[in-house]
């Protein structure tokens, strides 16, 4: 399987690191959404303050639980490889 990950440029890394939020950490293997990951996503949606989820492993499928668990007025933004971003 070809991997598409590459190092972030310094400006992008600095921007992401400057985003102040409560940090939730979770492990998640490739091609899977573990129960722990799903529960972490649900917890993030219940928070009153901004949340940053740090995933050790893969996060590619994370949009699914966000769509299924979020309120209908929630804005979901995620990256689409080599295309840009998707806004739901």
C-alpha positions as CSV (number, residue, x, y, z in Angstrom):
1,X,0.0,0.0,0.0
2,X,1.4,3.4,-1.0
3,X,1.6,6.0,1.7
4,X,0.9,9.6,1.0
5,X,2.2,11.2,4.2
6,X,4.8,13.9,3.9
7,X,6.4,16.3,6.4
8,X,4.6,19.5,7.0
9,X,6.3,22.7,6.0
10,X,7.3,24.9,9.0
11,X,4.6,27.5,8.5
12,X,1.8,24.9,8.4
13,X,3.2,23.0,11.4
14,X,3.4,26.3,13.4
15,X,-0.2,27.2,12.5
16,X,-1.5,23.8,13.6
17,X,0.5,23.8,16.8
18,X,-0.7,27.3,17.7
19,X,-4.4,26.2,17.7
20,X,-5.2,26.2,21.4
21,X,-7.6,23.5,22.5
22,X,-8.2,20.7,24.9
23,X,-6.2,17.7,23.7
24,X,-7.7,14.2,23.5
25,X,-5.3,11.4,22.5
26,X,-6.4,8.0,21.0
27,X,-4.8,5.1,19.2
28,X,-6.5,3.8,16.1
29,X,-5.2,1.2,13.6
30,X,-5.4,1.5,9.8
31,X,-8.8,0.8,8.1
32,X,-10.6,0.8,11.4
33,X,-12.6,2.9,13.8
34,X,-12.0,1.5,17.3
35,X,-14.6,1.9,20.0
36,X,-12.1,4.0,21.9
37,X,-11.8,6.3,18.8
38,X,-15.5,6.6,18.4
39,X,-16.0,7.4,22.1
40,X,-13.3,10.0,21.9
41,X,-15.1,11.7,19.0
42,X,-18.4,11.6,20.9
43,X,-16.6,13.2,23.9
44,X,-15.2,15.9,21.7
45,X,-18.6,16.8,20.5
46,X,-19.9,17.2,24.0
47,X,-17.1,19.7,25.0
48,X,-17.8,23.4,25.4
49,X,-14.3,24.4,24.4
50,X,-12.3,23.7,21.2
51,X,-10.9,20.1,21.1
52,X,-7.9,18.8,19.2
53,X,-7.8,15.0,18.8
54,X,-4.3,13.5,18.4
55,X,-4.5,10.1,16.7
56,X,-1.7,7.7,17.0
57,X,-2.2,5.6,13.8
58,X,-4.8,6.3,11.2
59,X,-7.7,8.9,11.2
60,X,-8.9,8.5,7.6
61,X,-12.3,7.1,8.6
62,X,-12.9,9.6,11.4
63,X,-15.4,11.7,9.5
64,X,-18.0,8.8,9.7
65,X,-18.6,9.0,13.5
66,X,-18.5,12.8,13.4
67,X,-21.3,12.7,10.8
68,X,-23.3,10.1,12.7
69,X,-22.9,11.6,16.2
70,X,-22.9,15.4,15.6
71,X,-25.9,17.7,15.8
72,X,-27.4,18.7,12.5
73,X,-26.1,22.3,12.9
74,X,-22.5,21.1,13.3
75,X,-19.9,22.1,10.7
76,X,-17.5,19.3,9.7
77,X,-14.3,20.2,7.8
78,X,-11.8,17.5,6.7
79,X,-9.0,17.1,4.3
80,X,-9.3,15.3,1.0
81,X,-5.9,14.0,-0.2
82,X,-4.6,16.0,-3.2
83,X,-7.8,17.9,-3.5
84,X,-8.2,20.3,-0.6
85,X,-11.0,20.2,2.0
86,X,-14.5,19.0,2.3
87,X,-17.1,21.1,4.2
88,X,-20.2,19.4,5.5
